[in-house]
């Protein structure tokens, strides 16, 4: 199975809202966010786009064994 990674951006002013809800290697359903071009000199993934979290973004943990926790590359 092959997957893709996409960068998620949480602005400094919103970190307080999400810092206890998002952990590495977990799977989440994310709603109400924007998608923008992933340009610039600092790119954490090769994906063409990144997601921007907003004040109204909702993050819900999902128990899924279908999504691998680590890339096989």
N, C-alpha and C positions, 0 to 999 in steps of 0.2 A: 504494500500500500504506500502511495506517495502523497504527501500533503504539501500545502503552501503555508508560508508565514506572512502575516501582514502586521505592520507597525501600528500601534495604538498610541495616540497622544492625549495625555491628560494635562491640561494647563495647570501651572503652579497654584492658581487660585481655587482649583477644584480638587486638588489632591486629598484634602480632608474628607471629601465626600466618598471617595473610592478606596482609600488606602487599606481599609480593613476588609474589603469585599473581594479583592482580586489577589490571587496567589499564583505563583509560577506552577506550571504542569497541571493545571486544572482546566476544565472545559466550562465555558460560560455561554449563555444566551445574552446578547447585547442588543438593546433596542434604543431608538431615538438618538442617533449619532450622525455625524456628517462624514462624507468620503471626499478626500482631496488628493491631488497629485502628490506623489512622494518624490519631491525634488530636493535640491540643495546638496550641500557637501556632506552632511551627516545623515546617513541612511542605514538603519539597522537591518533592513531586509532589501531584497532585490525587487520586491513587489512594486508595481507601477503606482499603486495607491496606498494611502494610509487612512485610518479612521480617527476622527477627532471626537473625544468625549465632550459632552455638553452638560449643562446643569440638569437637564431633563433626561439624560441617559440613564437607562435602567440596566443593571447587571444582575443576572440570576445564575447561580451555580447549577450545572447540569451533570448528572451522573451518567457518563457515557464511556463505554469501553471501545467504541468505534473509532475514537480519535486517539492516535498514538501520542504519547507524552514527549517523545524525542524524535527528531528527524533521523532518518536512516542514511543520510548523505554523509 
